[in-house]
Structures are given as C-alpha cells and as structure tokens.
Amino acid sequence: MPEENGHTGLVKKILDDASVDILEERVIAYIVRELHSGRKMSKILNDPYVRNRVNEERLNELLENEEVVGAVEEELEKAFSKWDFKFKN
C-alpha cells in the first residue's frame, strides 16, 4: 500500500471528521425522535442504536446539543401542563 503524503492524510482526516459528524447528527435525530414518541430518556440512552455509535464521553457532549435540549424541554412542558399546580387556601 502506498504511503500517504500530507495532502492525502489531510483529505482522509476531513472525510473521517465528516463521517463522524453525520453519525452524531443521526444519533441526535434518533434521540429527539424517540423523546417525541414518548420513550424515556434512560431507555433511549441505553438503546443499542445509541450505545453502538457513540462512546460515553461523546454521548454526554451530544446531550448538550440544542436539538436534544429543546426536545427535553418540550416533553417536560407537555408533562407539566397536564398537572394543575395551583394551591388552594
């Protein structure tokens, strides 16, 4: 196999980084979709689809993604809107 020169190595790194970004975007989309379908976050995070695609450290970073945070907030709003928090005197 021929040795990689500087340019080939750079192109390979760029393509590898792009494939990681695509993979992470798919995991984010999966988490958001599953949250909106009513699954619990703990179940989603332990799902083989997620576990087989990102390590624990990267998963923690993905959970800070604005799409994931937004989906969590929406689901919390739905859950809390069902309850009446008015206190009677």
Secondary structure by P-SEA (a helix, b strand, c coil): cccccaaaaaaaaaaaaaaaaaaaaaaaaaaaaaaaacccaaaaaacaaaaacccaaaaaaaaacaaaaaaaaaaaaaaaaaccccccc
